[in-house]
Amino acid sequence: MKLIPLVVDLDGTLLRSDMLLESGFSFVRHNPSRLLAPVAWLLGGKAHLKAQLAGAVSIDVATLPYDKQVLEFLQKEKASGRPLILATASHLNHAQAIANHLGLFDRVFATSGKLNLSASKKRDVLVAEYGNKGFDYAGNSRDDLTVWAAARKAYVVSPELGVAAAANRLGNVAQVITPPSQPIRAWAKQLRLHQWIKNALLFVPLLASHRVGEINLLVAGLLAFLLFGLCASSVYLLNDLLDLEDDRQHPKKCLRPLASGAVPIKAALLVFPVLLITAFAGAAWWLPWPFTLALACYYALTLAYSLVLKRIMTIDVIALALLYTVRIVAGAFAFNINLTFWMLAFSMFLFLSLALVKRYAELRELRAQGNGALTAGRGYSPEDLAMISSLGAASGYLAVLVLALYIQDQQTMAQYQYPKMIWLACPLLLYWITRTWMLTHRGRMHDDPVVFAMKDRNSLLTGVCFAIVFWLAA
């Protein structure tokens, strides 16, 4: 007996992603100067846009986030001898590459030429080929409702909001496949709420000015902390959208919610501008305008880092150091406190050291895996480890030197009752920098170094002792 074919959709069904968005972000990442080109292509229709993107980018289909439950289901159906058909609105180049990679499908129908194979157009092609009710169909979106209506059986996979109920009304739903998910946890991880701890750097100018007891400044600081966090989360979303290809080739970053498909690309596209607008609107309304300017500089630098700077050797770590320093500058603006030469010089050298720590940790992990090539999306190879550690340790020790020179400054002597007491902070900082680099060298640095410092007991104890020294000096 001839088995009825099972037709499977790609985007959102077999794949926990969307090939049009995947190829779009890949194009923007590799061609930032041609950011508006896809908009011009869209004027020629969706099929034209997909054809242009398919010809302009190369997607590694082996690393795409396939739905494991759907794959297992298809493998069982294939083993039973059932014909499997891939029918998708994605471009034929991408669909065929995926079919070749998986080795499951007997035929592929996809967008090509001027035909955008979605909704009713997909239904018409399938009905013309197999007849009305002559096929089963697996899909996930509202566009699939018209195809399910012409299918014998409907398989509903990870349905969009309201789609499952609409599909049930058709009366032919055979199975609903919903992968286990933890959306709140996935979003918390994707927004990197744990990284907000770096925004504690905003309070450094307040601590240095000895005005922590002023309630109005503390309120301003908490508001600045929240708004900076929203802006940072928006940036993380955009950065991960642009870095999908590189993240999927990384042993740990491939587990990020966007890279793994736990957070939909479409949802991220909606959330990141909302977070960004909220951050800037709040900053403009409640805080001094220089803080808003600093926030804009942070966003612009982060965007430049994501698009270009992160792939340029040395420039990338300087940009990272500046991103840390901008937080201190923004804090000074939020509190209306003047920044000193010493604070800026100290921050520059210390944060450059920490940026190099981050890069060293990534490269060391690659070397441990036996990878000697250039890192994906970066300008380094594991052979650079010795040089990076030398530069990083030297930069950290220069921060200690700046601190020592600060003690001899006339303004420092006037500001503190016992300025010589600050000398005790120098060995504490030497200890912390040396220990941080030793742990990194031993492969025990798995976080952003600032986040690590906020979690590490020894670092916290050193920070408390550091603060006590300055309190005694005052």
C-alpha positions in Angstrom: 0.0 0.0 0.0 1.3 3.4 -1.0 1.9 5.6 2.1 0.6 9.1 2.0 3.5 11.7 2.1 4.3 13.8 5.1 5.0 17.4 4.2 7.1 19.4 6.7 7.5 23.1 7.0 11.0 24.5 7.8 10.9 27.8 9.7 9.5 27.4 13.2 8.7 23.7 12.6 11.7 21.6 11.7 14.0 24.6 12.5 13.7 26.6 15.7 14.6 29.7 13.7 13.7 31.6 10.5 16.0 31.4 7.5 15.0 34.8 6.2 16.0 36.4 9.4 19.1 34.2 9.7 20.3 35.2 6.3 19.3 38.9 6.9 21.4 39.2 10.1 24.2 37.3 8.5 24.2 39.8 5.6 24.2 42.8 7.9 27.0 41.4 10.0 29.2 40.8 7.1 28.2 43.9 5.2 27.4 46.6 7.7 28.0 49.4 5.1 25.1 47.9 3.0 22.6 47.9 5.9 19.8 49.3 3.7 20.3 46.9 0.8 17.7 44.4 2.0 15.1 47.2 2.2 15.7 48.0 -1.5 15.5 44.3 -2.4 12.2 43.9 -0.5 10.7 46.5 -2.9 11.0 43.8 -5.5 8.9 41.4 -3.4 9.7 38.8 -0.8 10.9 36.2 -3.3 13.4 38.7 -4.7 14.6 39.6 -1.2 15.1 35.9 -0.3 16.9 35.2 -3.6 19.3 38.2 -3.1 20.1 37.2 0.5 20.6 33.5 -0.5 23.1 34.6 -3.1 24.9 37.0 -0.8 25.4 34.9 2.3 26.5 31.3 3.2 24.8 29.7 6.1 26.3 26.7 7.9 23.3 24.5 8.0 25.0 21.9 10.2 24.9 24.3 13.2 21.3 25.5 12.8 19.0 24.8 15.8 16.8 21.9 14.6 13.9 20.7 16.7 15.1 17.4 18.2 11.5 16.1 18.8 10.6 16.8 15.2 13.7 15.2 13.9 13.1 12.0 15.9 9.5 12.0 14.6 10.6 12.3 11.0 13.3 9.6 11.4 10.6 7.2 12.6 8.3 8.0 9.7 11.2 7.7 7.3 12.1 4.3 8.8 8.5 3.1 8.1 9.0 3.9 4.4 6.9 7.0 4.3 7.8 9.7 1.8 9.0 12.9 3.5 8.6 16.3 1.7 10.2 19.6 2.8 8.0 22.5 1.8 9.1 26.0 2.9 8.8 29.7 2.2 12.6 29.9 2.6 14.7 30.1 -0.5 15.4 26.9 -2.4 19.2 27.3 -1.9 18.8 27.1 1.9 16.1 24.5 1.8 18.1 22.2 -0.5 21.2 22.6 1.6 19.3 21.6 4.7 17.7 18.6 3.0 21.1 17.4 1.8 22.5 17.8 5.3 19.7 15.9 7.0 19.3 13.2 4.4 15.6 12.7 5.2 13.6 14.3 2.4 12.6 12.8 -0.9 11.6 16.1 -2.4 11.9 19.8 -1.7 9.5 22.6 -2.5 10.7 26.1 -1.7 10.7 29.8 -2.8 12.4 30.3 -6.1 12.2 32.7 -9.0 9.2 35.0 -8.4 7.2 32.5 -6.3 7.2 33.0 -2.6 6.0 29.6 -1.4 4.0 30.5 1.7 0.3 30.2 2.8 -2.1 29.7 -0.1 0.7 29.4 -2.7 2.2 26.5 -0.8 -1.2 24.9 -0.5 -1.8 25.3 -4.2 1.5 23.7 -5.1 0.9 20.7 -2.7 -2.7 20.2 -3.8 -1.6 20.2 -7.5 1.1 17.6 -6.7 -0.7 15.3 -4.3 -4.4 16.3 -4.5 -6.7 17.6 -1.8 -6.3 15.6 1.4 -3.6 13.7 -0.4 -0.9 14.6 2.1 -0.3 15.2 5.8 1.3 18.5 6.9 3.4 19.6 9.8 3.6 23.4 10.5 3.5 26.0 13.2 2.1 29.4 12.1 -1.1 31.1 10.9 0.2 30.9 7.3 0.0 27.1 7.8 -3.8 27.1 8.5 -4.7 27.2 4.9 -2.3 24.3 4.2 -3.7 22.2 7.1 -7.2 22.8 5.7 -6.2 21.0 2.5 -4.2 18.2 4.3 -5.5 14.9 5.5 -3.9 15.2 8.9 -2.4 18.2 10.6 0.7 18.0 12.8 1.0 21.2 14.9 4.6 21.9 16.1 5.5 24.6 18.6 2.4 26.6 17.6 2.4 30.4 17.6 -0.1 32.1 19.9 -3.7 31.1 19.0 -2.6 28.8 16.2 -3.3 25.5 18.1 -6.9 26.5 18.8 -7.4 27.6 15.2 -6.0 24.3 13.9 -8.2 22.3 16.2 -11.2 23.9 14.7 -10.3 22.4 11.3 -11.0 19.0 12.8 -8.0 17.1 11.4 -5.2 17.6 14.0 -3.4 14.3 14.5 -0.7 15.5 17.0 0.6 18.6 18.7 4.4 18.5 19.2 5.5 21.1 21.8 9.1 20.9 23.0 9.7 21.4 26.7 10.6 25.0 27.4 11.3 27.5 30.2 10.6 30.9 28.6 11.2 32.9 31.7 14.5 31.3 32.4 15.5 31.5 28.7 14.7 35.2 28.6 16.5 35.9 31.8 19.5 34.2 30.4 19.2 35.9 27.0 18.8 39.4 28.5 21.9 38.5 30.7 20.4 39.9 33.8 23.4 38.6 35.7 25.6 41.0 33.7 23.7 43.9 35.2 26.1 43.6 38.1 28.7 45.3 36.0 26.5 48.5 36.2 27.7 48.7 39.9 30.6 50.6 38.3 28.2 53.6 38.0 28.5 54.1 41.8 32.3 54.4 41.8 32.3 58.2 41.4 29.8 58.4 44.3 32.0 56.3 46.5 35.1 58.3 45.5 33.4 61.6 46.3 32.5 60.4 49.9 28.8 61.4 49.3 27.2 57.9 49.7 25.0 59.2 52.5 23.0 61.6 50.2 19.6 59.9 49.6 18.8 61.9 46.4 22.1 60.7 44.9 21.4 57.1 45.8 18.0 57.3 44.1 19.6 58.8 41.0 22.1 56.0 41.1 19.5 53.3 41.3 17.6 54.8 38.5 20.7 55.1 36.4 21.5 51.4 37.2 18.1 50.3 36.0 18.2 52.3 32.8 21.8 51.3 32.0 20.7 47.6 32.5 17.8 48.0 30.1 20.1 49.5 27.5 22.7 46.8 28.0 20.1 44.0 27.6 19.0 45.6 24.4 22.5 45.6 23.2 23.0 42.0 24.2 20.0 41.0 22.2 21.2 42.8 19.1 24.7 41.5 19.5 23.5 37.9 19.8 21.3 38.4 16.7 24.3 39.5 14.7 26.6 36.8 16.2 24.3 33.8 15.6 26.7 32.0 13.2 29.8 32.5 15.5 28.0 31.6 18.7 26.8 28.3 17.2 30.4 27.3 16.4 31.4 28.0 20.0 31.3 25.2 22.6 29.5 27.2 25.2 27.9 30.2 23.3 26.0 27.7 21.2 23.8 27.2 24.3 22.7 30.9 24.3 18.9 31.1 24.0 18.9 32.8 20.6 21.6 30.5 19.1 19.9 27.4 20.4 16.4 28.6 19.3 15.0 28.7 22.9 14.2 32.4 22.3 12.6 33.1 18.9 14.4 35.6 16.6 11.1 37.3 15.9 10.5 38.0 19.6 14.0 39.3 20.1 13.4 41.7 17.2 10.4 43.1 19.0 12.0 43.3 22.5 15.3 44.9 21.8 14.0 48.2 20.5 11.4 48.4 23.3 14.2 48.1 25.9 16.3 50.6 24.1 13.5 53.2 23.8 12.5 52.7 27.5 16.2 53.2 28.6 16.7 56.5 26.6 13.2 57.9 27.4 13.8 57.3 31.1 17.3 58.8 31.0 16.1 61.9 29.1 13.1 62.4 31.5 14.7 61.8 34.9 18.4 62.2 34.7 20.9 64.9 33.6 21.4 65.2 29.9 25.1 64.3 30.1 24.1 60.9 31.4 21.9 60.4 28.3 24.8 61.3 26.2 27.1 58.8 28.0 24.4 56.2 27.5 24.3 57.0 23.7 28.1 56.7 23.6 27.9 53.3 25.3 25.3 52.1 22.8 27.1 53.4 19.8 30.4 51.9 20.9 28.7 48.6 21.7 27.1 48.6 18.3 30.4 49.4 16.6 32.0 46.6 18.7 29.4 44.1 17.6 29.6 45.0 13.9 33.3 45.7 13.4 35.6 46.2 16.3 35.4 42.8 17.9 37.0 41.3 14.9 40.0 43.6 14.9 42.9 42.4 17.0 43.8 44.8 19.9 41.1 47.3 19.0 38.6 44.8 20.4 40.1 44.8 24.0 40.5 48.6 24.0 36.8 48.9 23.0 35.9 46.5 25.9 38.0 48.6 28.3 36.2 51.7 27.1 32.8 50.1 27.7 33.7 49.5 31.3 35.0 53.0 31.7 31.9 54.6 30.1 29.9 53.2 33.0 32.1 55.2 35.5 31.8 58.3 33.3 28.0 57.8 33.1 27.8 57.5 36.9 29.7 60.7 37.3 27.2 62.4 35.1 24.2 60.9 36.9 25.5 62.3 40.2 26.8 65.6 38.8 30.3 64.7 40.1 33.5 65.8 38.4 35.7 63.0 37.1 39.4 63.3 38.0 42.4 62.5 35.9 43.4 59.8 38.4 40.1 57.9 38.2 40.2 57.9 34.4 43.8 56.8 34.2 43.3 54.1 36.8 40.1 52.8 35.0 41.8 52.8 31.6 44.7 50.5 32.7 42.6 48.3 35.0 39.8 47.6 32.6 42.3 47.0 29.7 43.8 44.3 31.9 40.3 42.8 32.5 39.4 42.9 28.9 42.6 41.0 28.1 41.6 38.5 30.9 38.4 37.8 29.0 40.1 37.3 25.7 42.8 35.1 27.3 40.1 32.9 28.9 38.4 32.3 25.5 41.6 31.5 23.7 42.8 29.1 26.5 39.6 27.2 26.2 40.0 26.8 22.5 43.6 25.6 22.9 42.4 23.0 25.5 40.0 21.7 22.8 42.9 21.4 20.4 41.8 24.2 18.2 44.8 26.2 16.9 43.0 28.3 14.3 41.8 31.8 14.5 38.7 32.1 16.7 35.4 32.5 14.9 34.7 36.2 14.5 37.9 37.3 16.3 41.4 38.2 15.3 43.4 35.9 17.6 44.6 32.4 17.8 45.7 30.3 20.8 49.3 31.0 19.8 48.8 34.6 21.1 48.2 33.5 24.7 51.6 34.4 26.0 51.6 37.9 24.6 48.0 38.5 25.8 48.9 37.5 29.4 52.1 39.7 29.3 50.1 42.7 28.1 47.3 42.1 30.5 49.4 41.7 33.6 51.5 44.8 32.7 48.3 46.9 32.2 47.0 45.7 35.6 50.3 46.7 37.4 50.2 50.1 35.7 46.8 50.6 37.4 48.6 50.0 40.7 51.2 52.5 39.7 48.5 55.1 39.0 47.0 54.5 42.4 50.5 55.0 44.0 51.0 58.3 42.2 47.5 59.4 43.2 48.5 59.2 46.9 51.2 61.9 46.3 48.8 64.3 44.5 48.2 67.5 46.4 44.4 67.3 46.1 44.5 63.8 47.5 46.4 65.0 50.5 43.8 67.7 51.0 40.9 65.4 50.6 42.1 62.7 53.0 43.0 63.1 56.7 45.5 60.2 56.5 46.5 59.9 52.8 49.5 57.7 53.5 47.0 55.0 54.7 46.0 54.5 51.0 49.4 52.8 50.4 47.8 49.8 52.0 45.4 49.6 49.0 48.4 49.0 46.6 49.3 45.5 47.9 45.6 44.6 48.0 45.2 45.6 44.3 48.5 43.8 43.4 47.2 40.7 45.1 43.8 40.8 43.3 45.3 41.5 39.8 47.9 38.7 40.2 45.4 36.2 41.6 43.0 37.0 38.8 45.6 36.4 36.1 46.8 33.2 37.8 43.2 31.8 38.0 42.7 32.8 34.3 46.0 31.0 33.4 44.8 27.9 35.2 41.5 27.9 33.3 39.3 28.9 36.2 37.9 32.1 34.6 34.6 31.3 33.0 32.8 34.6 33.4 33.3 38.2 32.5 36.0 39.2 34.9 33.9 42.0 36.5 31.0 39.6 37.0 33.5 37.0 38.4 34.8 39.6 40.9 31.3 40.3 42.1 30.7 36.6 42.7 34.2 35.5 43.9 34.5 35.4 47.7 38.2 36.4 47.8 37.6 39.2 45.4 34.7 40.5 47.5 36.8 40.3 50.7 39.6 42.1 48.9 37.1 44.8 47.8 35.9 45.2 51.4 39.4 45.6 52.6 40.1 48.1 49.8 37.1 50.2 50.9 38.1 50.0 54.6 41.5 51.4 53.7 40.0 54.4 52.0 37.5 54.9 54.8 40.3 54.9 57.4 42.3 57.3 55.2 39.4 59.7 55.1 
